Amino acid sequence: MIFRRTKKRSDEQELDAATPGTLDEPEGAADDVDAADGEAGAEAADGEVELDVEALDARDWRAQGPFDIAEVDEDDDLTGTPEAPRIDLGAMVLAGFPGAELRLQMSEETQQIVSAMLIHEGSALELGAYAAPRSGGLWSELREEIMAAATEAGGSASLAEGPFGVELRRLVPVSTPEGEQGYQPSRMWVAEGPRWLLRGIVYGQAALEEGLESPVAEMLTAFRSVVVRRGDDAMAPGDLLPLSMPQNLVPADEQPA
């Protein structure tokens, strides 16, 4: 299942998702839901908050998005505006915003796009859409496996309440181009819709913040703005929904000065 094959991404192709300009690699809309103040937590004897995971999984977190294509009003223009362009990748339609850069992650084996990454001022959001059972529940099945993989790699993982229910936070060991060792923090958001699962991984400065204020707010708004086009093809749960090259973007090396 491609959802679990996170090491198959390379050969990035850079495109601008909004206004022209270049951005550095990540170094590290405010919402009314705060990850630190959820209602599903219970205070343990040692003062720490224990998550009621079942209660979080049972709630519907998509009232403000992300949306299924069938939930979008027919009068809505999926191309967006010059200031806020929509980027149609087939299975996902993203919303660009000023200053954001889009990078498409491609598989070395298949040369197919497997995910999209929006980068903005030292933070990044990696997006991927997958087939899921009609009954839902795929995220609860995958969390333990993802956490175990992080631990086996020498990192750590924990669960917290986030804007979409159970949020997975990881510290994964990485090597810099200079050969130095470090840890990459991330926050993983997952939303489940009709026969699909949308995964968003937040990196950089936004992954270090506890709340949902900027720079997390921009990543959260981008995640909520995604429209998923599942299609009618039969697919196994966890299979990647096919993505295609957008037609309305200009490669970064062809942008005007």
C-alpha positions, 0 to 999 in steps of 0.5 A: 500500500503506497500510504506506507511506502514513504521512502519512494518519493524523489525527483521533485518538480517545483512549481509556483502555487501563487505569486512568483518568487522563491522560498527557502527549504522549511527549517522547522486560518486560525481556527476555533478548535485548539489542540491543547483544549479539546473536550475529548481529554480526561485528566490522569492521576499524574496531571497529564491529559489522556485522549479519548481516542474512540470519542475523537474517531467517532466525531465528524471533523469535516464541517469546514473541509476538506470536501468531497467533490460531490459536496462542492456547489456546482456554481463554485469555480474550481479554477479559483482566482489569480490571487487564490488559484485552484490547482487541479491535480486530478484526485485533489484540487488544492487552493494556492495562496500568496507566497506559497510554493508547490512541489510535486513528489514523484515515485522513482519506480513509476514516475507518477506523482504521489503527493503534493507539498505546499511550502510557505515561510519555513513551514510545509504541508505534504498532501496525499489522497488514498482510497478508503473503506466505505465504512471509514476507520482506516486512520485508526487502523494505520496509526499504530503501524506508523508509530511503530515505524517511527520508533523502529527508525530511532525516533518517537511518536505520540498522539494528541488532539488536533483540528481533525481528531487524533493527530499523530506527532513524530520525531524522525531521525534524518541526515543533512546534506552535510552528514549531520544527524538530527530529528525532523518533527512533524504533525500528521492530520487525517480526514476521512470522506466518502471512500477516501482518506486525505493525509496532511503532514506538517513540517518545519516551524509549523510542526513545532507549534502547539496551537493553531495560530500562524504559521500553523493557521496557513497550513490548516487553511490549505488542508481544509480547502482541499477538494477530493475527487475519489472517482468510481474505480474499485481500489483497495483501502490505502491505495494512492488516488491517481494525481496528474500534472496541473495545467495552470501553473508555470515551472519555477525556473520559467517565472518572470523576475 
